[in-house]
Amino acid sequence: IHQQSFVRHGITNFTFIDVENIAFLRVHDPARYGDIVGRDTLKQASQVNQQATGVEVSHNGMLTLRVNQPVSHENQVLGYIELGMELQNITDSVAKYLGVDLAVFLYPEKIPGLADAAIGWKTDSKGQAYLVMDSTFDLSIFNENWREIFDNRIGLITSNQVQSSQFLYSQTDLYDVAGNQIGIILVVKDMSEEFFSSRTLRLVLIVVVVIVGLCLAGAIYFFLGTIDKRLRIDQNQLEQINSELIKHNRQLKILEQGFTSSIDGMILIDAENRIKMANPAWADSHGYTVAEIIGKPVEIFHTSSQYKQDLLPQLESVKETGSASGLVGQLRRDGTHFTAWMNFTIIKENDETINYLGIARDLSEKFKAEEILRSNQE
């Protein structure tokens, strides 16, 4: 039974537990039995006499998705059946269904003793360490970009390790069954070769990758609630369900909500430097509504010198290299100025430039803090 479950559904742990919480049979490891199981999912299942699911760390340091199901006869609990799926099986399955790459990072201080099970480690700009527990892609392609990736929950990045590469990434927090944040899941979409096959699909996929991190959390907990059902559902049926979900119109509404709720300003500029799309963060930071700026020339957001010295060189650079980034002066509607760090990427169809995607982060508060620090030092 376990072999069939493993092959068809990726189940790695199959345990029978009695009412005293003693594991009397591990189908996946028959030599190990007689020990008391103290996991949170089992505690929850025994307290409420209902199925309990969650993410936990196993005895060998593997992050595991578990479901504990009470077994009763005539309203009396006889014991529990526990199923588990280890991290690699989860990430591979989710990555396949969503069409993205995933990497799982855990905080070493949250779960001691995981270092031996990790495949590597990374740090952010603040010195926070992350244990790399699993990845569906080669992490070395971002060796020069990890601090930028950890410091920004959503962004666009170019890898120096991969020629003509463009990646969109997003983070989502990872919680264990007790509700503690234990790490993050990084979602990466390689846009290098499939950067939109049609003009309409281009605009939709921009939004897809911006919020795919948000969708991932829902996908993970979808697995939590349905792992036991997967024992009874054929793999082909799952693929059909997934295909129908992708096509559903409600997904488009979720994608649009993610685009509009981004804290970074985002614009789509056509080949004539006119605004085709903008999110509220961009419009608000410049003193406009979104409806007011659609179709307007991008020059309205810059003084003459800012446009010539900051923006145009960036657009010329992105035409030549496919991407560009740097400081760009901005002009608000009320005439005040601010500086933003902007990332640009070019969107082409049949080698013809169609649009430029710009992502901006306001650095005003950062500059104010630096100025105060310098003044105090003087």
C-alpha positions in Angstrom: 0.0 0.0 0.0 2.8 2.4 0.9 4.7 1.7 -2.3 1.5 2.4 -4.4 0.9 5.6 -2.4 4.6 6.7 -2.8 4.7 6.2 -6.5 1.3 7.7 -7.3 1.1 10.5 -4.8 4.5 11.2 -3.4 3.7 10.0 0.2 6.9 9.5 2.1 5.6 8.7 5.6 2.8 6.3 6.5 2.4 5.7 10.3 -0.2 3.9 12.5 -0.5 5.5 16.0 -2.5 4.2 19.0 -4.6 6.2 21.5 -1.5 6.5 23.8 0.3 8.4 20.9 2.7 5.4 20.4 3.7 4.6 16.9 3.2 0.9 16.6 3.8 0.7 12.8 5.7 2.8 10.3 5.0 1.3 6.9 7.8 3.4 5.4 10.3 2.3 8.2 9.0 -0.9 9.9 12.2 -1.2 12.1 11.3 1.9 13.9 8.3 1.6 16.3 7.3 1.8 20.0 8.2 5.5 20.4 5.8 8.3 21.5 4.8 10.7 18.8 4.7 14.3 20.1 4.0 16.3 17.0 1.6 19.2 16.9 -0.6 17.8 14.2 -1.2 14.7 16.3 -2.0 16.8 19.4 -4.5 18.9 17.4 -6.2 15.7 16.0 -6.5 14.2 19.4 -7.8 17.4 21.0 -10.6 18.0 18.5 -11.1 14.4 17.3 -10.8 15.7 13.7 -8.3 15.6 10.9 -5.3 18.0 11.5 -2.8 19.1 8.9 0.3 21.3 8.9 4.0 21.8 8.2 6.5 20.2 10.7 10.1 19.1 10.9 10.7 15.4 11.1 13.3 13.6 13.3 15.8 13.6 10.4 15.5 17.4 9.8 13.3 17.2 6.8 10.5 19.8 6.4 7.4 17.6 6.0 3.7 18.2 5.2 1.6 16.0 7.6 -2.0 15.0 8.0 -3.3 13.1 11.1 -6.7 11.4 10.8 -8.4 9.9 13.9 -9.8 6.4 13.4 -13.0 5.7 15.4 -15.5 2.9 15.9 -18.9 3.6 17.5 -17.8 7.1 18.6 -14.6 5.8 20.3 -11.2 6.7 19.0 -9.1 3.6 18.3 -6.0 5.4 17.0 -4.6 7.6 14.3 -3.3 7.3 10.7 -0.5 9.8 9.9 0.6 10.6 6.3 3.5 12.8 5.4 5.1 14.3 2.3 8.6 15.5 2.5 9.7 19.0 1.3 11.2 17.9 -2.1 8.0 16.2 -3.2 5.9 19.3 -2.2 8.1 21.8 -4.0 8.4 19.7 -7.1 4.6 19.2 -7.3 3.7 22.9 -6.6 6.4 24.1 -9.1 4.9 21.8 -11.7 1.3 22.9 -11.2 2.1 26.6 -11.1 4.7 26.6 -13.9 7.4 28.3 -11.8 10.6 27.5 -9.8 10.7 27.4 -6.0 13.3 27.6 -3.3 12.6 27.1 0.4 14.7 29.0 3.0 14.3 28.5 6.8 15.5 30.7 9.7 18.2 28.6 11.6 17.3 30.2 14.9 13.6 29.2 14.6 14.3 25.4 14.1 17.7 24.4 15.7 19.5 21.4 14.4 18.6 21.8 10.7 22.1 22.7 9.4 23.0 19.2 8.5 19.9 18.7 6.4 20.3 22.0 4.5 21.8 22.1 1.0 23.4 25.6 1.6 22.9 28.9 3.2 22.4 32.6 2.2 22.4 36.0 4.0 20.5 39.2 3.4 22.0 42.8 3.6 21.1 42.9 7.4 23.1 39.7 8.2 20.0 37.5 8.6 21.0 33.9 7.7 18.8 31.6 5.7 19.2 27.8 5.4 18.5 26.5 1.9 16.3 23.4 2.4 15.2 22.7 -1.2 15.2 24.3 -4.6 13.8 23.4 -8.1 16.5 25.5 -9.9 20.2 26.1 -9.8 20.8 28.7 -7.0 24.2 29.7 -8.4 22.6 31.8 -11.1 21.8 34.4 -8.5 25.1 34.3 -6.6 25.5 38.1 -7.0 21.9 38.9 -6.4 20.8 37.2 -3.2 20.9 40.3 -1.0 18.8 42.2 -3.4 16.3 39.3 -3.7 16.0 39.0 0.1 15.6 42.7 0.7 12.7 43.1 -1.9 9.6 40.8 -1.6 8.8 41.4 -5.3 11.1 42.4 -8.2 12.7 41.9 -11.6 16.3 40.8 -11.8 18.9 40.0 -14.4 21.4 37.1 -13.7 25.0 37.7 -14.7 25.4 33.9 -14.9 22.8 33.4 -17.6 23.1 35.4 -20.9 20.1 37.6 -21.8 18.2 36.5 -18.7 15.2 38.1 -17.1 13.6 36.8 -13.9 10.6 37.9 -12.0 10.6 36.8 -8.3 8.3 37.0 -5.3 8.5 35.9 -1.6 5.9 34.5 0.6 6.2 33.7 4.3 6.3 30.1 5.5 4.5 29.1 8.8 4.6 25.8 10.7 1.4 24.1 12.1 1.7 26.1 15.3 1.5 29.4 13.4 5.2 30.4 13.8 7.0 32.0 10.8 9.9 29.6 10.1 11.2 30.9 6.8 10.2 32.0 3.3 9.4 30.5 0.0 10.9 32.2 -3.1 9.0 31.9 -6.4 11.0 32.6 -9.6 9.7 32.9 -13.1 12.3 32.8 -16.0 11.0 35.2 -18.6 14.0 35.0 -20.9 12.6 32.8 -23.6 8.9 33.0 -23.0 8.6 36.7 -22.3 5.0 36.9 -23.7 4.0 35.4 -27.0 1.2 37.9 -27.7 0.4 41.5 -26.7 -2.6 40.5 -24.5 -0.7 37.7 -22.8 2.2 40.0 -22.0 0.0 42.2 -19.9 -1.6 39.3 -18.1 1.7 37.5 -17.3 3.2 40.7 -15.8 0.5 40.5 -13.2 0.8 36.7 -12.9 4.4 36.8 -11.6 3.8 39.9 -9.4 1.4 37.9 -7.2 2.4 34.3 -7.8 4.0 34.5 -4.3 0.6 35.2 -2.9 -1.0 32.4 -4.8 1.7 30.0 -3.6 0.6 30.3 0.0 -2.9 29.3 -1.0 -1.5 26.4 -3.1 0.6 25.1 -0.2 -2.4 25.0 2.1 -4.5 23.5 -0.6 -2.1 20.6 -0.4 -2.5 20.5 3.4 -6.2 20.2 3.2 -6.3 17.6 0.4 -3.3 15.3 0.9 -5.6 12.5 2.1 -7.9 13.0 -0.8 -5.0 12.6 -3.2 -4.9 8.9 -2.2 -8.2 8.5 -4.0 -7.9 10.9 -6.9 -6.1 9.8 -10.1 -3.2 12.0 -11.2 -4.9 12.8 -14.5 -7.9 14.2 -12.6 -5.6 16.5 -10.7 -4.1 17.8 -13.9 -7.6 18.4 -15.3 -8.6 20.2 -12.1 -5.5 22.3 -12.2 -6.1 23.2 -15.9 -9.7 24.3 -15.1 -8.5 26.4 -12.2 -6.0 28.2 -14.4 -8.6 29.0 -17.0 -11.1 30.3 -14.4 -12.0 34.0 -14.7 -11.7 34.5 -10.9 -8.0 33.9 -11.2 -7.7 36.9 -13.4 -9.4 39.0 -10.7 -6.9 37.8 -8.2 -4.0 38.6 -10.5 -5.3 42.1 -11.1 -5.7 42.7 -7.3 -2.0 41.7 -6.8 -0.8 44.1 -9.4 -2.8 47.0 -8.0 -1.8 46.3 -4.4 2.0 46.3 -5.0 3.9 48.8 -2.8 6.2 49.6 -5.7 5.2 51.8 -8.5 4.7 50.0 -11.8 4.2 51.4 -15.3 4.1 50.0 -18.8 5.3 52.4 -21.5 4.8 51.9 -25.2 7.4 52.5 -27.9 6.3 56.1 -28.1 6.9 56.7 -24.4 3.2 56.8 -23.5 1.7 55.2 -20.4 -0.3 52.0 -21.3 -0.7 50.6 -17.7 0.0 52.0 -14.2 -0.8 50.7 -10.7 -2.1 52.9 -7.9 1.3 53.1 -6.2 2.8 54.8 -9.2 -0.1 57.2 -9.7 -0.4 58.1 -5.9 3.3 58.8 -5.6 3.1 61.4 -8.4 -0.2 62.9 -7.2 -2.5 61.5 -9.9 -5.2 58.8 -10.3 -4.6 55.9 -12.6 -7.3 57.0 -15.0 -5.7 60.4 -15.4 -2.4 59.1 -16.6 -3.3 56.3 -19.0 -2.2 57.4 -22.5 -0.2 60.4 -21.2 3.4 60.9 -22.2 5.9 59.7 -19.6 7.5 63.3 -19.6 4.8 64.5 -17.2 6.5 62.7 -14.4 9.9 64.4 -14.9 11.3 67.9 -15.2 13.1 68.6 -18.5 16.5 67.9 -17.0 15.3 64.7 -15.2 13.8 63.4 -18.5 16.9 64.1 -20.5 19.6 63.2 -17.9 17.9 60.4 -16.0 15.1 58.7 -17.9 16.2 58.8 -21.6 19.6 57.3 -20.9 17.9 54.4 -19.0 15.5 53.8 -22.0 18.4 53.9 -24.4 20.2 51.4 -22.3 17.3 49.0 -22.1 16.9 49.2 -25.9 20.5 48.0 -26.2 20.8 45.5 -23.4 17.2 44.4 -22.6 17.3 45.8 -19.1 18.5 48.8 -17.1 18.4 50.2 -13.6 19.4 53.3 -11.7 18.3 56.5 -10.0 15.7 58.6 -11.8 14.4 62.0 -10.7 10.6 62.3 -10.4 8.2 65.2 -10.6 4.9 65.2 -8.6 1.8 66.9 -9.8 2.3 69.7 -7.2 5.8 70.5 -8.5 7.8 68.8 -5.8 10.6 66.4 -6.7 11.7 63.0 -5.4 14.2 60.3 -6.4 13.3 56.7 -7.2 15.3 53.6 -8.0 13.9 52.2 -11.2 14.3 48.9 -12.9 13.4 48.7 -16.6 13.0 45.7 -18.9 12.1 45.6 -22.6 9.2 43.6 -23.9 9.6 42.5 -27.5 7.5 40.6 -30.1 9.2 39.2 -33.2 12.3 41.3 -32.4 10.2 44.5 -32.4 10.0 46.6 -29.3 6.5 46.8 -28.0 6.6 48.0 -24.4 8.9 48.9 -21.5 8.1 47.7 -18.0 9.3 50.1 -15.2 9.3 49.3 -11.5 10.1 52.2 -9.1 10.8 52.5 -5.4 10.6 55.9 -3.7 13.9 56.6 -1.9 12.8 59.9 -0.2 12.7 58.5 3.3 16.0 56.7 2.9 17.7 60.0 1.8 16.2 61.9 4.7 17.5 59.3 7.2 21.0 59.5 5.7 20.9 63.3 5.8 19.9 63.3 9.5 22.7 60.8 10.2 25.3 63.0 8.5 24.0 66.1 10.4 24.3 64.3 13.7 27.8 63.2 12.9 28.9 66.8 12.1 
